Amino acid sequence: MKIFYMGTAAYDAMPVPFCKCDTCRRSRELGGKSVRTRSQALVNDELLIDFNGDTVSHFLRYNTDWDKITTCLITHSHCDHLNVDDMCVTQYSEKATHVDYYSGKAGYNMISKAFAECKNMYKHASVNLVRPYQKFIAGGYEVLPLPANHAPETTPLIYAIKKDGKSMLYAHDTGMPVDGVYDALKDFGRLDMISLDCTGALAEGWRNGHLCLDTCIEVVRKMREMGIIDELTTVVLNHFSHNGKATHNDIVRAASQYGYIAAYDGMELEF
């Protein structure tokens, strides 16, 4: 299994437009991996996670084969993860790959309303309502949606994903796991890779809504204690903000001490 990180920032991207903070200044000067678009990922070239306002630029930038993508999981309804206006550009296509979207209630309602108002969208796409702890099969993947510790009005979800004997967890826009999540992951089986929210980066004490490095360490420790992951599991940190007070190099130096990988735009990882 492989994952391609097209975008790795939180809502405000990095550097933030017009921001004069030291982190944004240094990110602009360094460029490269310190410049981040909003978070979006692609699993095995075919399973898309989130559809935000940077989607079109991601696909143009990376020359992605759109025809392979038939499934998209939406984590929640905040605009840096779900942009229904851009999703509906497909209505103008003469031919388009049919995409099945999966989302919690808030995102489902937004997508359904947009599709109903967009000409021909239901010819090119469908939207499916998913609920926490209820597994489903999508595009040949076994998917377990779990509740996220994030803005509840957005019906936030994290996803455990499995196919062909490999499994992963995509856990972004969440703070410390809520009751029941660890047990559900243990039942799902050992994970080969986990991708954790690290919006707070090198700031400290981020526990609700988002995580930072020190709380990610707590999550990893708990998962290892419960046998959800082990020493062979790949740990990736993702979804960064300038509020974390760190450029990419800063995060790499800190995360590498624990064997974690700091994601960057354009990073592909096989596990």
ZIFENFEN-V620536 format. One line per field, one symbol per residue. ss: DSSP state (A for helix, B for strand, O for the rest). psi: psi as a letter, one per 40 degrees, with the letter a starting at -180 (. if undefined). burial: I if it has 24 or more other C-alpha atoms within 12 Angstrom, else O. A space follows every 50 residues. Layout:
# ZIFENFEN-V620536
ss=???
psi=???
burial=???
This chain:
# ZIFENFEN-V620536
ss=OBBBBBBOBOOOOBOOOOOOOAAAAAAAAAOAAAOBOBOBBBBOOOBBBO BOOOAAAAAAAAOOOAAAOOBBBOOOOOOOOBOAAAAAAAAAOOOOOOBB BBBOAAAAAAAAAAAAAOOOAAAABBBBBOOOOOOBBBOOBBBBBBBOOO OAAAOOBBBBBBBOOBBBBBBOOOOOOOOOAAAAAAAAOOOOBBBBBOOO OOOOOOOOOOOOAAAAAAAAAAAAAAOOOOOOOBBBBBOBOAAAOOOAAA AAAAAAOOOOBBOOOOBBBBO
psi=iihhhdieiadeihihheheidddddddddabeehhiihiihhfedhhhi gaeedddddddefigddehehhhhdieideehgddddedddehdhihhhh ihiiddddddddddddehhededeiihhhiihehiihhfeihhhhihiga hdeegiiihhhhhfeiiihhgifiahhihdddddddddihhdihhihfde beiiehdhdiiadddddddddddddeediaeehhhhhigiieeefhiddd dddddddeeihhiihehhhh.
burial=IIIIIIIIIIIIIIIIOOOOOOIIOIIIOOOOIIIIIIIIIIIIIIIIII IIIIIIOIIOOOOIOIOOIIIIIIIIIIIIIIIIIIIIOIIOOOOOOIII IIIIIIIIIIIIOIIOOOOOIIOIIIIIIIIIIOIIOIIOIIIIIIIIII OOOIIIIIIIIIOOOIIIIIIIIIIIIIOOIIOIIOOIIIIIIIIIIIII IIIOOIIIIIIIIIIIIOIIOOIOOOOIIOOOIIIIIIIIIIIIIIIIII IIOIIOOOOIIIIIIIIIIOO
